[in-house]
Amino acid sequence: MENLLEAESDIAATQASLTQSLDRAMGLLEEVVNHAAEGAALGPLAEKARLSKPTAHRLLTGLRKLGMVEYDEKSRLFFPGLKLYRMGLASAARFDLVQLAQPCMTLLAQETGDTVYLSLRAGDSALCAARQVGSFPIRTLTLEVGDYRPLGLGAGSLALLSALPDAEVDQVIARNRDKLAPHPNFDAANLRTMVRQTRVQGFALNDGLMLPEMAAIGVIVRDLTGRPAAALSIASITSRMHPQRRESIVALLTRQARALEQALGLTPSPEATA
């Protein structure tokens, strides 16, 4: 019996070590992708991933062997590898969320006059994958296509975070601690409160928490497994996001989120077909 318990303990320790190594490698890979255009040096990569240089170098070497990362000897910079590109193409071939979302985003921009965003999860961050600008003359273009934000920072990003299980929410917030530090309204305690509020009300609200003059609402889009696939959000100046108009914005976003889920192959809910 004692030997069995020791064996189980060894297996658990090995699994924990493998999980930790995988988390660290994925964190490094995400940082490499975040600096795809200009490349990333070992020192900054290790610092952002909160790893020692030897550990970061070992993990990056493993990623290079897998073809996920490339290293330029002349500049001493790391770049995303060709295999990563091919994997992205394979995923896009299955369903192109950006393309599928375009009709929904165009309709939302036309009906509201405001700016519409499509956000996708990328590790512990939200990627702005698409943006549709409305006709209202005063615009809040604080987020560019291709920009990353820590999960929870912004309406679409908060919708993505809130759709995750509690344990995963806590892990993401912990890993993003340093990235969230410059944003005092988005500390761990506040984020957990926002997650709870988002789940209760069915939408994420950022009412001047990042910029006093900007407000945004976001809703989740789920994939075939029920996991968060994307988030649709609408941003405007705060004066256009008064409580009465919020109800209309939420209804429009929810309707188009369900339409996008239907395009992904999900059965539309009664609310979407009513």
N, C-alpha and C positions, 0 to 999 in steps of 0.2 A: 504493500500500500504506500509506504513511504517513497519507494522508487518511482511509483506511478505519479505521485504528487510532484516529485522533483522533475520528472519528464514533462508533465503538463506545464510546470513553471518555466522550464527551459523553452518550450514551444511558444508560450505567451511572450517571453522576453524577446525571442527571435522575431516574432510577428510585430511586436512594438518597435523593434529596431528597424525592421524593413519599412514599416509605415512611416517612421520618422525620416528615413533616408529618402523615401518617395516624396514626402511633403517638401523636404528641402530641395530636392532636384526640381520639382515642379515650380517651387518659388523662384529658383534661379532661371528656369526656362521662361517663366512669365516676365521676369526683368529683362531677359535678352530680347524677347518679343517687344516689350515696351520701348526698346531702343533699337528697333530693327533698321531704321534708316541710317543712323550715325554710328551704330556699333556700341558695344559696352566693354569696358576694361575690367579685369579681374577684381581690382581693389573696390571700385564702386559697387560691382555686383555682389561681392562678399558682404560689404557694409549694408546694402539695402536688404539683403536676405538674412542679415544678422548671423553670419557665419564667419569662421576664421578663414583666412586665405587658403591654407592647405586643404581644408574641407571643401571649400567652394571649388578649388582647382580639381580635386578628385572627382567631384560630382559632374563638373563641366566636361572633364575628360570622358566620363562614362556617357554623357549625352552626345559628345562628339563621335564616339564609337558607334552609337545608335543612329547617327545621321541627323539628330535633332538640332544640333548646334554646329556651326562652322567657326574656325579660328583663322584669322588673317595674320600670318606671321609678321608681315611688314608693319602693320599698324598696332599689332598686339590687341586686337579687338575681337569680340565674339559677336556672331550674327546668327539669326535663325537659319537652320539647315534646310536643304532641299527636301528631305523627308517630311519635315514639318509642313512645307508648302504643299506637297503631294497629299498629305493627310487632310489639309484644308480643302483642297480641290475635291477629294473624295466625299467629304462631308457636304460640301456645297452641291455636289451632283445629286445627293439624295433629296435634299430640299433646300432651296435658297430662300431663307427667311426674309432677307432684305427685299428680294424681288416680290415675294408673296405679300409683303407688308405694304408695298408702294400704293396700291389702290386704297387701302384703309387709311394710310397717312395722308394721301391727297384729299380724300373726302373729309377727314378731320380738319385739315388746314383750311379747306374751303368753307366748311360750316362754322368754324370758330374764328377764323382770321388770325389765329395764333400759331406759334411754332410747335411742331410735332416732332418727337424724337422716338427712335427705336433703339433700345438698349439690350445688349446681350451680356450674359455672364462670361467672364474670362478669368477663371481662377477666383481670386479674392477681389476682383475688380469688376466694374461694369464698363463695357465698351459701347461707345456711341457708334452704332452701325449705320444709321441713316438719319437724315433730318429733312423736314419739309417746312418751308417758311410760309406763313400765312400772309394775308394782305394788310393786316393792321399796321399802320405806319411806325408805331413804336414797338421795336422787337427786342427780345432778350436772347441774343445769340452768344451765350456764355459757354456753349459746348459745341465743339467742332466734331465732324465725322472723323473717327479714328482716335478720339480722346478717350483716356481711361480715367475712371474715378474709383476710389475704394467703395466696395459695396456698402450701401446705406447713405452715401453722400449724394443727395439729389433725389427727386421723386421717383424716376424710373429705377434708379439704383436701389432705393429703399424698397420698392415693390419687389425686386428680385431677392433682396436679403430676407424680407418678411415671409417669402414663400418657402424658405428652407426650414428644416426641422430645428428645434430649439438648440440641440447640441451643436449642430453645424453653424448656427447663427453665432453662438458664443465663441466657437473656434475662429470664425472669420473675423469677428470683432477683435479678438486677441491678437491675431496675426497682423491686423491692419492698425494696430495701436499707434505706431510711429507715423503712418501716413495720415491718420485722422487727427494727430496732435495739433496741427495748425488750425483746426476747425473746432473751437471750444463748444459749439452747439451740438457737436456730433461725438461727444465722448461716449464711453461704453454705457454708462447709466442712461443717458438721453437716448442713445440708439435703441437700447432694449425697450424703453418706453414707446418710442416711435414704432418699433416692430409690433408691439402689442396693439397700439392704436390702429395701425394699418390693417391688421388682421380683423379687428372688431368692425371697422367701418367699411372694409372691402376695397380700399384704395389708399395710396400713399399721398401724403400732402407735405409739401415743403413751402411753408408760408413765410418767406423772408428770412429763413434761417441761414442761407448762404450769402445772399445779397438782400438788403432791406427792401429794395424796389422790385424784387423778382419773386414770383410764386409759381408753383408747378404742381400738377396732379399726375400720378402714375398708376397704372393697373397692370396686373400680371397676365402673361399669355403662357399657357401650359402646353407641354408636348404630349405625345401619345402615352407616356408613362405617368403623367400627372405632375412631372417635375417642371419647374419654371424654365421656359424656353426663351422668353424675351419679356420686355416690358414696353408698353406704349405710354408716352407721357406728353403732356401739353404744358408749355411754359408761357407766361405772360407777365405783364406788369401787375403789381399787387392790386391796383385799383380795378382791374378787370377780373379779379378772382374773388369777388365778394361772395358771401355764403349762398345767395340765391343762384348766382351763375355757376358756382361749383357743382351744384346738383345737375345742371345741364351738361357740364363738361364730363362729370363722372358717367352719366348715362351714355353719352356719345362714345367715350373711351371704352366702356364696358361692352357696348354693342359691337364695336370694331375689333376688340380683343377676341370676342366669341367668333366673329367672322374669320379672323386669322386662324384661330384654333380649328375651325371647320376646314379651312384651306390646307391645314396640316394633316387633316384626316380624322380629326376628332368629331364625335357626334355633337351637333349643336345643342345647347341647353334650351329648355322651354323659354327662358328669358330672351334668348337670342332670336327665337322664331316667333315670339308673340307679336 
